[in-house]
Amino acid sequence: MAHMKSTSSRMRMARYPNAQSVRRLSQEDDTRWSYLSRHNLWLHWDGYTRERTISVAAVHFFINISPLFCRKRDYDGFLCSLLLPDAARRSSLALRAFNVELAQIKDSVSQKTIGLMRMQFWKSAVEDIYRDDPPAQPISAELWRAVRKHTITKRWMLRIINEREKDIEDRAYRNLQELEAYGENTQSSLLYLLLETLGVRNVHADHAASHIGKAQGILTCLRATPYNSSRRKVYLPMDICMLHGASQEDFIRNSREQNIRDVVYDIASQAHVHLQHARSFSMNVPRAAMPAFLQTVVLEDYLQRVRKADFDVFHPGLQKRNPMLPFHLYLRSWKKTY
């Protein structure tokens, strides 16, 4: 009976993790994470004993949040995180899970008010994290750990939230510059945070991250066009669509006419320009920053495939993952280039 009561107590703690248990885990410096990228992540605790108290929030994050969010909803980012140094990998997954959680709010709520309430929760959560009082929520717990370990900047997290909040308006971008600003405030901000987890604070790395983030924001919008069109939504810049005489209805009915391809070409070309600008800083970017920029492999892969498809954004081949992508990422990681 005593054993059953003890088990029941542990189960209750598992359902309701508290900040104290989170702190106990985060203060254990001998905790190591290792990852198997072939099937799933596995967690190894060095020097583990039965008496050690493990933060249930962190375990829940590992089992549910990381694979579900970072692998299923951000597969490319998940692969990139696996190739980060051990000291930054766990924090990277926490930041990516945070970004995915915010990104999915727009599509998961039926009313704008509900979405704004969830955004307000994350604003308050970030403030609480920096007051050393993280909410009893798995992603918040991991973000608190990352902040404590790397002293990352609050401003970047708040900027991601604010931009995602504005994006709830659910309207097309008026022009390409507006889409670039969205990429800067979301994807570039995430890259700034990743650089901080790597211990890199360098102006050239920041310039490169800015352009990579803009390219990623542009291509994310482009890649999502078939999915959004199936939901009768089009977010591509209106000025480029008008320039080529392409209407929203053309995208909704998956048109493959030349004017649609011209729109895709112009948008993809701007992303390519940002990638080239980012690489122009490569000689001055510290080698320690290179793992944060592995996303360029993913962007380059999509640009090559959309070019081969003659800029037909609805081509079936573009909806499939490149099975060679993990190999290309590993090779680029080994070369320490972007």
WORAPE-V716500 format. One record per backbone hydrogen bond with DSSP energy under -1.0 kcal/mol. NH is the residue of the N-H (numbers start at 0). CO is the residue of the C=O. E is the energy in kcal/mol with one decimal. If there is no record, write none. Layout:
BEGIN
{{NH/CO/E} {NH/CO/E}}
END
This chain:
BEGIN
{{4/0/-2.6} {5/1/-2.3} {6/2/-2.4} {7/3/-2.7} {8/4/-2.3} {9/5/-2.1} {10/6/-2.2} {11/7/-2.1} {12/8/-2.1} {13/9/-1.9} {14/10/-1.6} {15/11/-1.7} {21/17/-1.5} {22/18/-2.3} {23/19/-2.1} {24/20/-1.7} {25/21/-2.4} {26/22/-1.8} {27/24/-1.8} {28/26/-1.0} {30/27/-1.1} {47/44/-1.1} {51/48/-1.2} {58/54/-2.0} {59/55/-2.9} {60/56/-2.2} {61/57/-2.5} {62/58/-2.7} {63/59/-2.8} {64/59/-1.0} {65/60/-3.0} {67/63/-1.3} {68/64/-3.1} {69/65/-1.4} {71/66/-1.5} {72/68/-1.0} {77/73/-2.6} {78/74/-2.3} {79/75/-2.2} {80/76/-2.3} {81/77/-1.5} {83/80/-1.6} {87/84/-1.5} {88/84/-1.6} {91/87/-2.3} {92/88/-2.1} {93/89/-1.9} {94/90/-2.4} {95/91/-2.5} {96/92/-2.5} {97/93/-2.2} {98/94/-2.2} {99/95/-2.6} {100/96/-2.5} {101/97/-1.8} {102/98/-2.3} {103/99/-2.1} {107/103/-1.3} {108/104/-1.0} {114/110/-1.6} {115/111/-2.4} {116/112/-1.9} {117/113/-2.0} {118/114/-2.1} {119/115/-2.1} {120/116/-1.9} {121/117/-1.7} {122/118/-2.1} {123/119/-2.4} {124/120/-2.5} {125/121/-2.4} {126/122/-2.0} {127/123/-2.5} {128/124/-2.4} {129/125/-1.9} {131/128/-1.4} {132/127/-2.9} {136/134/-2.5} {140/136/-2.7} {141/137/-2.0} {142/138/-2.5} {143/139/-2.5} {144/140/-1.8} {145/141/-2.3} {146/142/-2.7} {147/143/-2.4} {148/144/-2.2} {149/145/-2.8} {150/146/-2.0} {157/153/-2.3} {158/154/-2.0} {159/155/-1.8} {160/156/-2.0} {161/157/-2.7} {162/158/-2.1} {163/159/-2.4} {164/160/-2.3} {165/161/-1.9} {166/162/-1.7} {167/164/-1.0} {168/165/-1.4} {169/166/-1.7} {172/234/-1.5} {178/174/-1.4} {179/175/-2.4} {180/176/-2.3} {181/177/-1.7} {182/178/-2.1} {183/179/-2.5} {184/180/-2.4} {185/181/-1.5} {187/182/-2.3} {189/185/-1.9} {190/186/-2.0} {191/187/-2.3} {192/188/-1.8} {193/189/-2.2} {194/190/-2.5} {195/191/-1.6} {196/192/-1.8} {197/193/-1.2} {198/195/-1.2} {199/194/-2.8} {205/201/-2.1} {206/202/-2.1} {207/203/-2.2} {208/204/-2.5} {209/205/-2.2} {210/206/-1.8} {211/207/-2.5} {212/208/-2.6} {213/209/-1.8} {214/210/-2.4} {215/211/-2.6} {216/212/-2.5} {217/213/-2.2} {218/214/-2.5} {219/215/-2.5} {220/216/-1.6} {221/217/-1.8} {222/218/-3.2} {223/219/-1.7} {224/221/-1.4} {227/223/-3.0} {228/224/-2.9} {229/225/-1.7} {231/228/-1.9} {232/227/-2.4} {237/172/-2.8} {238/173/-1.2} {240/236/-1.7} {241/237/-2.7} {242/238/-1.8} {243/239/-1.4} {244/241/-1.0} {245/240/-3.0} {250/246/-1.1} {251/247/-2.2} {252/248/-2.0} {253/250/-1.7} {254/249/-2.8} {260/256/-1.7} {261/257/-2.2} {262/258/-1.6} {263/259/-2.1} {264/260/-2.5} {265/261/-2.3} {266/262/-2.1} {267/263/-2.8} {268/264/-2.4} {269/265/-1.5} {270/266/-1.6} {271/267/-2.2} {272/268/-2.1} {273/269/-1.8} {274/270/-1.9} {275/271/-2.2} {276/272/-2.3} {277/273/-2.4} {278/274/-2.1} {279/275/-1.0} {280/277/-1.3} {281/278/-1.4} {283/280/-1.8} {288/285/-1.7} {289/286/-1.2} {291/288/-1.3} {292/289/-1.7} {293/290/-1.2} {295/292/-1.9} {296/293/-1.9} {298/294/-2.1} {299/295/-2.7} {300/296/-2.1} {301/297/-2.0} {302/298/-2.3} {303/299/-2.2} {304/300/-2.1} {305/301/-2.7} {306/302/-1.7} {307/303/-2.0} {308/304/-1.5} {309/306/-1.6} {310/305/-3.1} {312/310/-1.1} {314/311/-2.1} {317/314/-1.6} {318/315/-1.3} {324/321/-1.9} {327/323/-2.4} {328/324/-2.6} {329/325/-2.3} {330/326/-2.6} {331/327/-2.4} {332/328/-2.4} {333/329/-2.3} {334/330/-2.0} {335/331/-1.1} {336/331/-1.4}}
END
